[in-house]
Amino acid sequence: MKKLPKIFGWGYNFYNQLGFQNDGFYVQNPNAFHIFPGHFVSQISSAIENTCFVSSSDEIILQGYFCEKKKIDPKIKLPGIKKIQSTGRGTFIANTISGSVYCWGIPMSEINLGVSLNLNTPQKVLVFEDMFIKDIACGKNQMYFLSQNGDLFACGNWGIKNILGDTSSFLYSPNGEKTSLFLLFKNVDKIYSDACCSEAFFITKDFRIYCIGLNVWGQLGLGHFKEVWQPFEHTKFFAEQIMDIRMTSSSTIFLVKEKGCGQIYSCGKSEFNGLNSHNAINRPQKLEMPDHDIIAITTGSSHSIVLTSKNEILIWGASNSYGQLGKPSLKENAKTPFLHSISQILQSTPFHIAISSGPITSFIFYPLDSYLIQDFLRFFQREENCDSKIVFFDGEKNVHSNVLNMRIGKEKCSKLFSILKKEYKFENFKRYWIFK
């Protein structure tokens, strides 16, 4: 069997939430490990004391406080996982390819989804039974659910005000119980929030950017430091430019497409924004990183990580007190981005990588789709027989963002799948379809 690539993890590991055991509470240098023998990792979602690792076979391994102290079974099975998110405190939600929503983890008094939470057993959120939920997001104490028709529902505690939006539109569970879910906005296409923040950004179907949240350090980028409790339009960028938006507890990182390359803009608290500023910045400013094409970003409570098209990892942040910056000394910080030494290892691999962060943890991994796409490309790079094609498919009508669209012969298709099954022990091909 072909050797699968390892995950790299570092940061706070008091309850082994990084997925491995070590001698101390903190891991300052990226540690390589396997979490699923014989399977790929497709995504990682991490709270302060718990982490969910999702495998290519839709198995979830839960690591951290729940397992170490509560002695629960770390294995969770949830078919068809599309996306998994966590609040900062450890309430997990998952969105499936069929448009359903499941939740588990630590109950929160400010979040009532109409179900009783279990630490390691996903409960279906029946209030969405008649909707197709296409995306989800979590803040520190908030949750957001985006339906296929553009309705954005929210619930939680935003610190100063507990309620936003149209409170007359609370959702009720099938048994008639009033939930804390309410309609926040309509005509929404994308939603962004993170497990350490009380802010959120969303883009509408008519290409407008809106934001809400505390904004204590100017992290909404609106030119002021006032709280925003009604969705407010953000006009700094064109919606078509936005590749991603990620938030620490006190800053916001915008990944923006400029002249064909990914560039970073930042605002918020001085120690967090990477701009080496003496004061908080309340309007997005460009973070100068010459010769770097940024393709992905992730954030923790006080640190940010970016991934370049050359598999380089750049990190900055206010503190390394838990090892989250990946620096040798816990007393170090990084007010501007530095190129992490792990980049030398990553640049030697032909595979694309993914990055993920919890509040005080960080991960690098090789997602299933990008790993296999490389095999497809190598195996069929000289093929020109065009009577069929393989497409990476997300199980619904939309093709996944990482698309392989190669025309090959039917015989070659069969040979390819045989090789994948033999070498990778793959038995689950549901995300790969052959079209004539």
ZAMARGU-4260 file (C-alpha; in steps of 0.2 Angstrom, whole numbers, plus 5000, padded with zeros to 4 digits):
<rodrens>
0) 5000/5000/5000 | 5006/5017/4996 | 5012/5027/5011 | 5000/5042/5014 | 5007/5059/5019
5) 5007/5064/5037 | 4998/5079/5045 | 5009/5092/5054 | 5002/5099/5070 | 5009/5112/5083
10) 5002/5123/5097 | 4992/5119/5113 | 4991/5100/5117 | 4986/5098/5135 | 4972/5086/5131
15) 4981/5079/5115 | 4970/5089/5104 | 4983/5090/5091 | 4980/5071/5088 | 4996/5064/5096
20) 5004/5063/5113 | 5019/5073/5118 | 5029/5076/5134 | 5024/5094/5137 | 5008/5104/5135
25) 5015/5114/5121 | 5022/5109/5104 | 5033/5123/5097 | 5039/5114/5081 | 5027/5106/5068
30) 5026/5087/5073 | 5022/5075/5059 | 5009/5061/5063 | 4995/5050/5055 | 4978/5051/5062
35) 4969/5039/5050 | 4979/5023/5046 | 4976/5020/5027 | 4965/5035/5024 | 4967/5053/5020
40) 4962/5068/5030 | 4949/5079/5021 | 4947/5093/5034 | 4951/5098/5051 | 4941/5109/5063
45) 4948/5114/5080 | 4941/5122/5096 | 4952/5127/5111 | 4952/5110/5119 | 4945/5098/5105
50) 4948/5094/5087 | 4938/5085/5074 | 4948/5076/5060 | 4938/5071/5045 | 4944/5056/5035
55) 4941/5052/5016 | 4929/5039/5022 | 4918/5051/5032 | 4925/5045/5048 | 4928/5058/5062
60) 4941/5056/5075 | 4938/5067/5090 | 4953/5072/5100 | 4955/5082/5116 | 4946/5085/5132
65) 4930/5075/5128 | 4941/5060/5125 | 4954/5062/5139 | 4942/5068/5153 | 4925/5061/5148
70) 4932/5045/5141 | 4920/5045/5126 | 4923/5035/5110 | 4933/5046/5099 | 4926/5039/5083
75) 4911/5047/5075 | 4902/5041/5059 | 4893/5054/5048 | 4890/5050/5030 | 4892/5064/5016
80) 4901/5077/5026 | 4904/5093/5016 | 4910/5105/5029 | 4913/5105/5048 | 4914/5120/5059
85) 4917/5124/5078 | 4913/5138/5090 | 4928/5143/5101 | 4921/5133/5115 | 4919/5117/5107
90) 4901/5115/5099 | 4903/5107/5082 | 4891/5108/5067 | 4892/5099/5051 | 4884/5102/5034
95) 4882/5087/5023 | 4881/5086/5004 | 4862/5082/5005 | 4860/5100/5013 | 4857/5093/5031
100) 4865/5100/5047 | 4871/5090/5062 | 4878/5096/5079 | 4887/5089/5094 | 4899/5094/5107
105) 4898/5106/5122 | 4880/5113/5125 | 4879/5132/5125 | 4865/5141/5134 | 4864/5155/5120
110) 4863/5143/5106 | 4846/5133/5105 | 4845/5123/5089 | 4830/5113/5095 | 4840/5097/5099
115) 4849/5090/5114 | 4868/5090/5111 | 4879/5074/5114 | 4898/5075/5116 | 4901/5063/5102
120) 4885/5058/5093 | 4879/5070/5079 | 4861/5076/5081 | 4851/5081/5066 | 4845/5099/5067
125) 4827/5096/5061 | 4822/5114/5061 | 4831/5114/5044 | 4822/5098/5038 | 4813/5107/5024
130) 4828/5118/5018 | 4844/5114/5009 | 4858/5122/5019 | 4872/5125/5007 | 4885/5132/5019
135) 4889/5135/5038 | 4900/5146/5049 | 4904/5148/5067 | 4910/5162/5078 | 4916/5162/5095
140) 4899/5160/5102 | 4889/5161/5086 | 4882/5150/5072 | 4877/5154/5054 | 4867/5144/5042
145) 4865/5148/5024 | 4851/5141/5014 | 4851/5137/4995 | 4839/5151/4992 | 4850/5164/5001
150) 4842/5165/5018 | 4855/5167/5031 | 4850/5161/5049 | 4860/5165/5064 | 4860/5162/5083
155) 4871/5165/5098 | 4879/5178/5109 | 4888/5193/5101 | 4895/5199/5118 | 4885/5216/5120
160) 4869/5212/5111 | 4862/5194/5109 | 4850/5197/5095 | 4853/5204/5077 | 4842/5205/5062
165) 4824/5201/5061 | 4819/5193/5078 | 4801/5191/5072 | 4807/5177/5061 | 4813/5164/5074
170) 4813/5146/5068 | 4803/5133/5077 | 4807/5115/5079 | 4795/5102/5072 | 4788/5099/5090
175) 4784/5117/5091 | 4799/5123/5102 | 4805/5140/5099 | 4824/5140/5094 | 4836/5154/5095
180) 4838/5154/5076 | 4832/5169/5067 | 4833/5176/5049 | 4848/5188/5049 | 4848/5193/5030
185) 4842/5188/5013 | 4849/5185/4996 | 4866/5179/5003 | 4879/5169/4993 | 4894/5167/5005
190) 4897/5168/5024 | 4913/5170/5033 | 4917/5169/5052 | 4929/5161/5063 | 4930/5152/5080
195) 4938/5166/5090 | 4929/5181/5084 | 4912/5190/5086 | 4912/5197/5069 | 4905/5190/5052
200) 4906/5195/5034 | 4894/5189/5020 | 4893/5192/5001 | 4876/5193/4993 | 4870/5186/4976
205) 4871/5204/4969 | 4889/5205/4974 | 4888/5216/4989 | 4899/5214/5005 | 4891/5216/5022
210) 4898/5214/5040 | 4892/5214/5058 | 4901/5212/5075 | 4910/5220/5090 | 4923/5229/5080
215) 4932/5235/5096 | 4949/5236/5087 | 4942/5241/5070 | 4943/5224/5063 | 4928/5226/5052
220) 4938/5238/5042 | 4925/5252/5041 | 4935/5267/5047 | 4929/5267/5065 | 4929/5257/5081
225) 4910/5256/5084 | 4900/5240/5086 | 4889/5236/5071 | 4873/5227/5076 | 4864/5228/5059
230) 4872/5221/5043 | 4882/5236/5036 | 4889/5237/5018 | 4908/5236/5016 | 4914/5245/5001
235) 4933/5243/5002 | 4933/5228/4989 | 4923/5222/4975 | 4915/5206/4980 | 4923/5197/4965
240) 4940/5200/4972 | 4937/5191/4988 | 4945/5174/4989 | 4943/5172/5008 | 4940/5182/5024
245) 4947/5175/5040 | 4947/5183/5058 | 4957/5182/5074 | 4949/5188/5090 | 4955/5206/5086
250) 4959/5207/5067 | 4953/5202/5050 | 4963/5195/5036 | 4956/5198/5018 | 4963/5187/5004
255) 4960/5197/4988 | 4964/5193/4970 | 4974/5207/4962 | 4982/5206/4945 | 4980/5187/4945
260) 4988/5184/4962 | 4982/5182/4979 | 4986/5197/4990 | 4983/5200/5009 | 4974/5215/5017
265) 4973/5217/5036 | 4965/5228/5049 | 4963/5227/5068 | 4973/5226/5083 | 4992/5231/5081
270) 4999/5215/5088 | 4988/5204/5077 | 4986/5213/5060 | 5004/5209/5054 | 5007/5227/5048
275) 5019/5231/5062 | 5008/5246/5066 | 5009/5255/5083 | 4990/5257/5084 | 4975/5248/5079
280) 4970/5249/5060 | 4952/5252/5056 | 4953/5251/5037 | 4961/5237/5027 | 4979/5240/5023
285) 4989/5229/5011 | 5002/5217/5019 | 5017/5219/5008 | 5023/5201/5004 | 5033/5203/4987
290) 5034/5188/4976 | 5021/5178/4986 | 5005/5173/4977 | 4994/5168/4992 | 4981/5154/4989
295) 4975/5151/5007 | 4974/5159/5024 | 4969/5152/5041 | 4968/5161/5058 | 4968/5157/5077
300) 4964/5168/5092 | 4980/5178/5090 | 4990/5171/5075 | 4988/5170/5056 | 4995/5158/5043
305) 4995/5160/5024 | 5000/5147/5011 | 5008/5152/4995 | 5007/5144/4977 | 5024/5138/4980
310) 5019/5128/4996 | 5027/5141/5007 | 5020/5145/5025 | 5021/5162/5032 | 5015/5166/5050
315) 5013/5181/5061 | 5004/5184/5078 | 5004/5192/5095 | 5010/5178/5105 | 5018/5161/5105
320) 5013/5157/5123 | 5006/5140/5117 | 5018/5137/5103 | 5005/5142/5090 | 5018/5152/5080
325) 5029/5137/5078 | 5044/5146/5085 | 5056/5138/5097 | 5053/5150/5112 | 5036/5152/5119
330) 5041/5170/5123 | 5043/5175/5105 | 5030/5184/5094 | 5030/5190/5076 | 5022/5207/5072
335) 5026/5204/5054 | 5025/5188/5043 | 5040/5176/5044 | 5044/5162/5032 | 5042/5146/5043
340) 5056/5133/5041 | 5043/5119/5037 | 5041/5127/5020 | 5057/5118/5015 | 5049/5101/5018
345) 5033/5106/5009 | 5041/5114/4994 | 5049/5097/4990 | 5033/5088/4988 | 5023/5089/4972
350) 5006/5089/4981 | 4995/5103/4986 | 4993/5106/5004 | 4979/5113/5015 | 4981/5123/5031
355) 4969/5124/5046 | 4970/5133/5064 | 4961/5132/5080 | 4961/5146/5093 | 4979/5140/5099
360) 4983/5126/5087 | 4989/5125/5069 | 4989/5111/5056 | 4996/5107/5039 | 4989/5092/5029
365) 4987/5085/5012 | 4968/5085/5007 | 4961/5070/4998 | 4956/5079/4983 | 4972/5088/4979
370) 4983/5072/4982 | 4973/5062/4970 | 4972/5075/4957 | 4991/5075/4956 | 4990/5056/4953
375) 4977/5059/4939 | 4988/5072/4931 | 5004/5061/4932 | 4995/5046/4926 | 4986/5054/4911
380) 4997/5069/4907 | 5000/5062/4889 | 4983/5054/4885 | 4973/5062/4871 | 4959/5050/4869
385) 4943/5060/4872 | 4928/5049/4874 | 4925/5052/4892 | 4931/5063/4907 | 4933/5062/4925
390) 4927/5077/4936 | 4930/5079/4955 | 4912/5080/4961 | 4905/5086/4978 | 4890/5074/4977
395) 4877/5088/4972 | 4875/5098/4956 | 4890/5109/4958 | 4907/5104/4954 | 4920/5106/4968
400) 4932/5121/4968 | 4946/5109/4965 | 4941/5103/4948 | 4950/5090/4938 | 4942/5090/4920
405) 4952/5078/4910 | 4947/5069/4894 | 4953/5051/4894 | 4947/5034/4887 | 4935/5023/4896
410) 4948/5009/4897 | 4960/5021/4905 | 4947/5026/4917 | 4944/5008/4923 | 4963/5006/4924
415) 4965/5022/4935 | 4951/5016/4947 | 4959/4999/4949 | 4975/5007/4953 | 4967/5018/4966
420) 4958/5004/4974 | 4974/4993/4974 | 4987/5006/4980 | 4976/5017/4991 | 4964/5003/4997
425) 4950/5015/4992 | 4932/5007/4994 | 4923/5024/4994 | 4922/5032/4977 | 4906/5042/4979
430) 4914/5059/4976 | 4922/5053/4960 | 4911/5051/4944 | 4914/5046/4926 | 4904/5055/4913
435) 4902/5049/4896
</rodrens>
